Amino acid sequence: MINNIPQIKHTDSGNFFLLAGPCIIENESMAFEIAETVKKITDKYSIPYIFKGSYKKANRSRLDSFTGIGDEKALTILNKVRMETGIPVVTDIHSVHEAAMAADYVDMLQIPAFLCRQTDLLVAAAKTGKYINIKKGQFLSPGSMKFAVNKVIESGNKNVILTERGTTFGYSDLVIDYRGIKDMQKFNVPVVLDVTHSLQQPNQESGVAGGRPEMIETLAKAGIASGVDGIFLETHPQLHKAKSDAANMLDLSLLDDLLQKLVKIRQVVKGF
């Protein structure tokens, strides 16, 4: 269902597809290290792969939190990864004017969960003609995401993906209702499970979100078993140096083992 994304590989493998990369672009060498490492692993297991990297973060809790190295600089790095590695790229956008700007550098635009009801943003993203990955708001039911999907489709773009990233549970936790994956697949769009953001522990008194990365494998396995079309996760080679979301990202060294297990579960689910 994502065959027409430029440069995407292994779409005939029957595997789930993967959106993975750092929370935010910190520098060029880090971006290439992650992209090339993940590419080797996904090629080994024939997993369609899209490199994820935010060129800036607009939803930090604290004013002094790291938000990026500069829009043009980060977008240029994303495009360089895209051109030199042959891997398609996805990044977040946060406002209407960013849609056309970012579309010049990437293959897919991502709508953050807290902006998934913003009509003008969805319409602007749709009009770029790019694939649009809409993250389900932590405050919304899976069924209500049909309206976000319709906003993009009715704006002339049928290339829509939905991503489950947990539902608010109390003030400082998230839970996943795996029934929602099937509910959203009824809209005839691919559905992704965002494993790492679903393990965030938001609204900490420090102003920095916590997380439970030890549960990444558990959630990912359950997602594949439930029939999800894709997996989203953030990963970094040096978590202690990561400038954003270090508390819930996957250590890059653990990715190979995780994907190997997920592919095996996928084969059982699909009856290969």
Secondary structure, 3 states (H helix, E strand, C coil): CCCCCCCCCCCCCCCCEEEEECCECCCHHHHHHHHHHHHHHHHHHCCCEEEECECCCCCCCCCCCCCCCCHHHHHHHHHHHHHHHCCCEEEECCCHHHHHHHHCCCCEEEECHHHCCCHHHHHHHHCCCCEEEEECCCCCCHHHHHHHHHHHHCCCCCCEEEEECCEECCCCCEECCCHHHHHHHCCCCCEEEECCHHHEECCCCCCCCEECHHHHHHHHHHHHHCCCCEEEEEEECCHHHCCCCCCCCEEHHHHHHHHHHHHHHHHHHHCC
